[in-house]
């Protein structure tokens, strides 16, 4: 199988799996309990908290564990219930939908702007948002789910008040995430009814999951993975982009290769439907996605591609290839061994008039 859907989920890392396996028997106790096994479990949780804090240049106390990025995003927007909330149009649905629910007229204002988008990989102008927020005494939240490990992060330099993370995008388990909340900024828990996380997030600790998150963070810190992404993974991504443009008539890129995460490539194929391409690739053992997996099955075109291209046809004919550290040039070759034929076949039976391709020119 050629797996190019790392932005949806990165497979569980071997080191993570082993750490979690050990934790199942060693640290099974309720981490809030006052007995020794409870303390031992809590020590492990605090270790993960320190690792994340170190990696993003925060204080451990500024990190709250959650069930994932969706919960982290919801928690921040919920804190600003009834206040003015301005989310960038490229945000993940967990921000966009929460903004619809919580947006109001009160101050202070909250801006929500990711550093780079999960569907196309493009960087957004977070710096501009932070400057604007300073002028207005507003707060800034940034969903950094896709950034962790790919680009080095310093929340102080970024100037954000809140930041969101998820373990399953970095080789950790699904169902574990974190929220950075800068000291002395407003906070209102989303999940109440427990003293965990200093009353900032109730519910029994997911100790094994948090230990897995820690193992994934340890690897990032040890290997400085952002350097590998910048060199090796970018090289693969760019090679695929160049080959797609050269070898597939009617193809275009939705990712700005010069200003994007190194591991994401979003491309459109004129007169070929994205979902059909995805299914044909799947049959060949090549795993990709159309936009964001969270919106899979949605017949509406991706809001991100609509915001970027304004063209529903381009949006409907898009595929996201997202790379991880395990990919090699063989994976690029494997894609290019089957993708041109699939696109050509679909273009041949399409009822959508092809603008720039002649059906038999390739
Ligand atoms: N934000 C972004 C940018 C994402 O890419 C995702 C996952 N697709 C999420 C939030 C949701 O993450 P989780 O599955 O951890 O809730």
Boltz pocket constraint, residues with backbone or C-beta under 6 A from the ligand:
constraints:
  - pocket:
      binder: B
      contacts: [[A, 7], [A, 8], [A, 67], [A, 68], [A, 69], [A, 70], [A, 71], [A, 92], [A, 94], [A, 114], [A, 116], [A, 118], [A, 143], [A, 145], [A, 146], [A, 165], [A, 166], [A, 167], [A, 175], [A, 176], [A, 177], [A, 292], [A, 293], [A, 294]]
      max_distance: 6.0
